[in-house]
Amino acid sequence: MFSTEIFVTIAFVLFSLADLRYRVVPGIEMFFFSAVLLGVFSNPWGVAAVVFSVAWAWMRSWPVSLIWASLFNPAAWPVLLTAFGVRRGVVGGADLWAIGGLACLFPWPAVILSLAGVELWRRWWRRRHPGPVPALPGMLLGLLVYLCGQVAFRFWSI
């Protein structure tokens, strides 16, 4: 694994524990901005689309027509979906920062698997606990599935 993947995995483990324990994830904004700084050198247009999508969620005065440019980058699609949820008040802001950071650093399948992990985590969590669902452990679950798949692919392709 690369150093960025190790950084993100350790950060998501800590964020998941904080999300489960306190329902607040301190430092998630710093994670997003550090992911932007790490990812801008490898994919500047993709990172710009993700940053624009995250900014669109927080700037309520921006019209929907401004996000058309982000639709040309597939990595921004899950971020736009999450940003729409934040604008409607359905999804928490920490989830948007986290998925935006993942979209800056990882390819599209990792982000999609993270959202699939959130859905699997939500289904498991709702059976046992009423109330709001902490989404970051589900993102960690999907990210770990992606990373294990990458390690298995590298191991068996040699």
N, C-alpha and C positions, 0 to 999 in steps of 0.2 A: 504494500500500500504506500501511497505517496504521503508526504508530510501534511498536505492539505486535507486528505481524507482522514488521517489520524486526528488532526486538529478538530475537524467537524464532528467526528464520532465522539471524541472525549467531551466536546462542548455539548453535544446533544444528550449524552448520558447525564451530565450535570443539570442541563435545562429540564430534562424529563423528571429527574428527582425533585427539582424545585417546583415544577408544575404539579406534580402529585402531592407534594407536602404542603406548599404554601398557596397554590393556585395563582401565583405571580411568578414571572420569570424575569429576574433582574439581569440586566446586561444583554438582553436579546438584541437591542438596537446596536450595541457595539459589535455583536456577532455579525449583524447584517452589514455594517459599514466595513468591517475587516474582510468579510467575504467579497464585498464590492472591490476593495483594494487588491485582494488576491486574484480575483477573476478578471479584472479589467485588462490585464496584460495578455491573457489568452483569448478573450472573446469580447472586444470592446463594444461592438454593436449589440450583442446579446445582453451584456450587463447594463447597457444604457436602456434597453427596452424593459428590463426587469426593474431598474430604478424608477423609470417613468411610470410603470404600472403600480409600484408601491406608493409613489408620490400621489398618483391619481386617487388612491384609496383615502388618503389623509386630507387632500384638498377638496373639500365638498363643493367649492365653487367652480371647479373645473368641469366642463361638460363632457358627456360621454363620447362625443365626436373626437376628442383629443387622443383617444387610445387606439385609433385605427393604425397608427404606425407600429404599435406593439404587437399587433396581430400577425405581422410578417415574421416574427420570431417564435418558433414553437416553445421555447423555454419560458416565454412570458405567458403562455396560455393558462397554466395552472395558477400563476401569480395573479392574473386578471380575474380568474374565477374566485380566488380567495379575496382579492381586493373588492370585488362586487359584494361578497359576503360581509366584509368589514363595513362597507358603505351602508348596507342594509341593517347592520347591527346583529347579524347572525353568527359571525365568526369573530374571534378575539384578535386584537392587534398583534399579540405575540406570535400567533400562528402565521400572520402575514409576514412579519419580519423573518420568521424562521424559514418559511417556504421561499421567500425572496432570496435569502442567503444561500439556500440549497440550489436555487436556479442559477445563481451567479457562479457557483463552483462546480456543479455536476451536470452531466448531460441530461437530456429530456427523460430517458427511462428512469433515472434515479428520482426525479421529481414526481413522476407519475406513480412509481412504487411507493413513495412516501405518502402520497395522498391515498393510495389503496391501503396502506398501513393504518392511516387515520380512520378509514372506514371500518376496517376489521377491528381496530381498537375500540371504536365507538360502539360497535355491535356487542363486543364482549363487555364493555364498561356499563352499558345501559341495563344489562341483565342483572348486574350486581349492585349498582349504585344509582339512585335517582339524582337528578340535577344535572348541572353542566358537566361536559366531558373535557378533560384535559387532553389536548390534541398532540402535544409534543411527544409523549411516549409512542403514539401511533406513527408519527413521522420517523422516530428512531427505529421502530420495527421495520418500516418499509426501507429505510436507508440501510439497515443491517442486511436485509434480504438482497438488496442491490450489491452491496460490498461483498457478501458471501458468494454471490453469483459471479462477480468479477474475479475473485480469488480462485473459485472453482474453474472458471474458464481459462485463466492463466495457467493453472496447474495441469489441466488435462490437454491443453493445446500444445504443450511442449513435447 
